[in-house]
Amino acid sequence: MSGRVFHKHGAGPAVHRSQRQRESNWGDAQRVDVAEVGTLFTMHNPDSTDATPLLVTVQCVELHIPTAAIGTFDFRPMVRLSWGNGAGSVDGDFDCTQRQRIPIVASSVDVSCFIGAFVLPGVGGTPAVPAGAFARFRAFVAPGTDGAPLFPTQWQTQFNASTGVLAKGQSRLASLRAFAQDHAVTVVPYFLLFDKATAPVAGDKPVDGMPLTVAGPTGAALGVSGPMPGILPQGQTRAYVNGIAWGISTSPFVFAADPDGLVAFVAAELAS
């Protein structure tokens, strides 16, 4: 897609703040260029001392990445929320590609926007937003909840590897699928997950796992074989304290590197 520009129907001038007699409406529009972080709005209601259910809605009206930079990194429109009640607050970054709805319970919320740059599978280097990139955002917060919430997540894709790290630090895994390329196998391969921020080494004990699907008939006698990827059900999410690492192992109980040289394709959905 030339220039990677996205336009939303009806996009027009900035959304202006408006007020009612007894209740404020909080919302605004903002443009950010390259590595800028722009403030969308700050809501600190002096008339409220109790946290209430609020819904933050953010739309990326336009995202432009120069053509030469497309494919170098994964560029996404992002918002940073800081919300709380009284003297306490928490914060988080959320992918708002196209549009995102974020339910919170708070008496105050600060919302800023920026362009995120993330590593693409198989591409090296340190992610950075290129010169000439810009994004335009709209956002507002309103009391209440949404009848059709969109679960805020971010996807990680890795391939052509036998081990990897999906996240570092406290994380929640929402869903995962994985398969290995067609390859002759001599032992049953297992796909294991570890609560750590580095790739697994011999003897590491997993916290979750499944037999690894080998995409082809050569592994039919061993493990799981077929065209469908292995899918690891998570319920709502599964929490990891140190990070989320994975590896192909010949043992389901401790990590033991696979001697057959299997490499996997892994797609994981992480809660924001």
C-alpha positions as semicolon CSV with decimal commas, in nm:
position;residue;x (nm);y (nm);z (nm)
1;M;0,000;0,000;0,000
2;S;0,173;0,316;-0,121
3;G;0,265;0,545;0,166
4;R;0,051;0,346;0,407
5;V;-0,209;0,619;0,458
6;F;-0,541;0,539;0,622
7;H;-0,839;0,773;0,596
8;K;-1,163;0,732;0,790
9;H;-1,491;0,842;0,633
10;G;-1,618;1,165;0,776
11;A;-1,277;1,276;0,907
12;G;-1,285;1,652;0,942
13;P;-1,168;1,931;1,170
14;A;-1,068;1,887;1,532
15;V;-1,331;1,782;1,783
16;H;-1,391;2,081;2,009
17;R;-1,442;2,058;2,381
18;S;-1,797;2,125;2,495
19;Q;-1,958;2,167;2,835
20;R;-2,295;2,111;2,991
21;Q;-2,423;2,290;3,294
22;R;-2,352;2,013;3,543
23;E;-2,133;1,762;3,359
24;S;-1,824;1,814;3,142
25;N;-1,756;1,630;2,819
26;W;-1,389;1,558;2,767
27;G;-1,246;1,504;2,420
28;D;-1,010;1,648;2,164
29;A;-0,807;1,580;1,849
30;Q;-0,430;1,577;1,808
31;R;-0,163;1,528;1,543
32;V;0,179;1,386;1,626
33;D;0,488;1,379;1,403
34;V;0,768;1,118;1,416
35;A;0,854;1,052;1,784
36;E;0,630;1,320;1,938
37;V;0,395;1,237;2,226
38;G;0,082;1,455;2,213
39;T;-0,175;1,517;2,486
40;L;-0,529;1,427;2,379
41;F;-0,701;1,531;2,700
42;T;-0,668;1,540;3,076
43;M;-0,974;1,479;3,292
44;H;-0,957;1,563;3,661
45;N;-1,308;1,622;3,781
46;P;-1,299;1,847;4,091
47;D;-1,665;1,771;4,164
48;S;-1,609;1,394;4,193
49;T;-1,430;1,216;4,475
50;D;-1,552;0,868;4,381
51;A;-1,434;0,654;4,091
52;T;-1,701;0,582;3,831
53;P;-1,719;0,357;3,522
54;L;-1,577;0,545;3,223
55;L;-1,522;0,454;2,860
56;V;-1,229;0,603;2,668
57;T;-1,281;0,587;2,291
58;V;-0,989;0,661;2,057
59;Q;-0,981;0,667;1,678
60;C;-0,679;0,691;1,451
61;V;-0,809;0,919;1,176
62;E;-0,492;0,900;0,968
63;L;-0,157;0,722;0,989
64;H;0,115;0,802;0,736
65;I;0,440;0,606;0,711
66;P;0,679;0,700;0,428
67;T;0,687;0,432;0,160
68;A;1,059;0,366;0,204
69;A;1,009;0,282;0,573
70;I;0,723;0,034;0,528
71;G;0,841;-0,315;0,616
72;T;1,135;-0,197;0,826
73;F;0,939;-0,207;1,154
74;D;0,581;-0,252;1,272
75;F;0,441;0,102;1,305
76;R;0,116;0,148;1,496
77;P;-0,095;0,433;1,637
78;M;-0,079;0,411;2,016
79;V;-0,237;0,583;2,315
80;R;-0,103;0,603;2,669
81;L;-0,358;0,611;2,951
82;S;-0,294;0,706;3,312
83;W;-0,603;0,666;3,528
84;G;-0,678;0,650;3,896
85;N;-0,864;0,771;4,201
86;G;-0,735;0,991;4,482
87;A;-0,356;0,970;4,512
88;G;-0,322;0,638;4,328
89;S;-0,302;0,575;3,954
90;V;-0,193;0,313;3,699
91;D;-0,097;0,344;3,334
92;G;-0,072;0,142;3,014
93;D;-0,012;0,168;2,639
94;F;-0,283;0,056;2,395
95;D;-0,284;-0,012;2,021
96;C;-0,564;0,199;1,870
97;T;-0,537;0,089;1,506
98;Q;-0,860;0,204;1,340
99;R;-1,045;0,248;1,672
100;Q;-1,020;0,130;2,031
101;R;-1,259;0,136;2,328
102;I;-1,100;0,111;2,672
103;P;-1,325;0,067;2,980
104;I;-1,185;0,198;3,309
105;V;-1,310;0,287;3,656
106;A;-1,156;0,613;3,778
107;S;-1,209;0,974;3,883
108;S;-0,922;1,103;3,670
109;V;-0,764;1,005;3,338
110;D;-0,483;1,143;3,122
111;V;-0,464;1,036;2,758
112;S;-0,171;1,097;2,521
113;C;-0,093;0,961;2,175
114;F;0,213;0,861;1,976
115;I;0,335;0,640;1,691
116;G;0,476;0,311;1,817
117;A;0,757;0,125;1,641
118;F;0,797;-0,248;1,708
119;V;1,021;-0,523;1,576
120;L;0,897;-0,721;1,276
121;P;0,970;-1,095;1,265
122;G;1,288;-1,166;1,077
123;V;1,394;-0,799;1,070
124;G;1,678;-0,674;1,288
125;G;1,765;-0,331;1,422
126;T;1,634;-0,095;1,689
127;P;1,276;0,022;1,618
128;A;1,245;0,393;1,543
129;V;0,976;0,609;1,383
130;P;1,106;0,749;1,051
131;A;1,119;1,114;0,949
132;G;0,803;1,215;0,766
133;A;0,572;0,987;0,966
134;F;0,264;1,139;1,130
135;A;-0,068;1,034;1,279
136;R;-0,393;1,212;1,366
137;F;-0,607;1,099;1,658
138;R;-0,949;1,174;1,804
139;A;-1,056;1,071;2,153
140;F;-1,314;1,129;2,420
141;V;-1,417;0,987;2,756
142;A;-1,777;0,939;2,869
143;P;-1,945;0,788;3,177
144;G;-2,079;0,435;3,142
145;T;-1,973;0,121;2,957
146;D;-1,986;-0,005;2,598
147;G;-2,223;-0,284;2,503
148;A;-1,966;-0,427;2,258
149;P;-1,622;-0,381;2,414
150;L;-1,311;-0,445;2,206
151;F;-1,055;-0,632;2,414
152;P;-0,731;-0,428;2,395
153;T;-0,454;-0,660;2,273
154;Q;-0,136;-0,657;2,069
155;W;-0,009;-0,939;1,845
156;Q;0,345;-1,075;1,831
157;T;0,457;-1,292;1,539
158;Q;0,784;-1,486;1,533
159;F;0,905;-1,752;1,289
160;N;1,199;-1,958;1,166
161;A;1,328;-2,014;1,521
162;S;1,331;-2,293;1,779
163;T;1,311;-2,060;2,082
164;G;1,192;-1,706;2,141
165;V;1,066;-1,438;2,379
166;L;0,718;-1,293;2,331
167;A;0,722;-1,042;2,616
168;K;0,948;-0,917;2,894
169;G;0,818;-0,830;3,240
170;Q;0,464;-0,875;3,373
171;S;0,242;-0,986;3,085
172;R;-0,085;-1,163;3,007
173;L;-0,122;-1,409;2,722
174;A;-0,465;-1,401;2,559
175;S;-0,422;-1,656;2,278
176;L;-0,151;-1,842;2,091
177;R;-0,110;-2,062;1,784
178;A;0,201;-2,235;1,657
179;F;0,316;-2,492;1,401
180;A;0,643;-2,626;1,262
181;Q;0,740;-2,656;0,897
182;D;0,723;-2,991;0,718
183;H;1,018;-3,185;0,856
184;A;1,109;-3,546;0,934
185;V;1,100;-3,596;1,310
186;T;1,249;-3,871;1,525
187;V;1,093;-3,770;1,857
188;V;0,764;-3,611;1,961
189;P;0,807;-3,231;1,953
190;Y;0,647;-3,017;2,224
191;F;0,582;-2,645;2,224
192;L;0,655;-2,517;2,577
193;L;0,596;-2,180;2,745
194;F;0,814;-2,041;3,024
195;D;0,769;-1,760;3,277
196;K;1,098;-1,582;3,199
197;A;1,232;-1,290;2,995
198;T;1,503;-1,486;2,811
199;A;1,495;-1,786;2,580
200;P;1,478;-2,123;2,760
201;V;1,789;-2,330;2,825
202;A;1,832;-2,699;2,909
203;G;1,651;-2,796;3,227
204;D;1,411;-2,498;3,243
205;K;1,067;-2,602;3,367
206;P;0,765;-2,486;3,162
207;V;0,438;-2,343;3,292
208;D;0,233;-2,445;2,987
209;G;0,265;-2,634;2,662
210;M;0,120;-2,861;2,395
211;P;0,232;-3,112;2,132
212;L;0,364;-2,917;1,835
213;T;0,183;-2,947;1,503
214;V;0,414;-3,046;1,216
215;A;0,270;-2,906;0,893
216;G;0,294;-3,211;0,670
217;P;0,264;-3,591;0,655
218;T;0,624;-3,661;0,763
219;G;0,537;-3,626;1,131
220;A;0,215;-3,827;1,118
221;A;0,358;-4,106;1,333
222;L;0,485;-3,869;1,598
223;G;0,308;-3,586;1,777
224;V;0,036;-3,386;1,605
225;S;0,033;-3,351;1,228
226;G;-0,190;-3,169;0,986
227;P;-0,265;-2,836;0,817
228;M;-0,408;-2,664;1,124
229;P;-0,179;-2,486;1,373
230;G;-0,169;-2,593;1,734
231;I;-0,391;-2,366;1,940
232;L;-0,337;-2,323;2,313
233;P;-0,664;-2,224;2,488
234;Q;-0,614;-1,956;2,754
235;G;-0,958;-1,895;2,903
236;Q;-0,956;-1,518;2,950
237;T;-0,581;-1,461;2,990
238;R;-0,287;-1,625;3,165
239;A;-0,055;-1,408;3,372
240;Y;0,326;-1,426;3,351
241;V;0,538;-1,245;3,608
242;N;0,884;-1,231;3,449
243;G;0,805;-1,258;3,079
244;I;0,679;-1,503;2,817
245;A;0,936;-1,729;2,649
246;W;0,883;-2,034;2,430
247;G;1,081;-2,326;2,292
248;I;1,052;-2,650;2,094
249;S;1,143;-2,937;2,325
250;T;1,169;-3,316;2,311
251;S;1,044;-3,337;2,671
252;P;0,712;-3,201;2,800
253;F;0,847;-3,161;3,155
254;V;1,178;-2,973;3,112
255;F;1,328;-2,792;2,816
256;A;1,542;-3,020;2,599
257;A;1,647;-2,881;2,261
258;D;1,503;-3,064;1,961
259;P;1,769;-3,260;1,769
260;D;1,570;-3,261;1,445
261;G;1,619;-2,890;1,379
262;L;1,249;-2,799;1,388
263;V;1,166;-2,430;1,362
264;A;0,824;-2,282;1,436
265;F;0,582;-2,013;1,329
266;V;0,430;-1,851;1,640
267;A;0,152;-1,592;1,663
268;A;0,059;-1,471;2,013
269;E;-0,204;-1,225;2,132
270;L;-0,097;-1,028;2,441
271;A;-0,333;-0,829;2,660
272;S;-0,251;-0,456;2,669
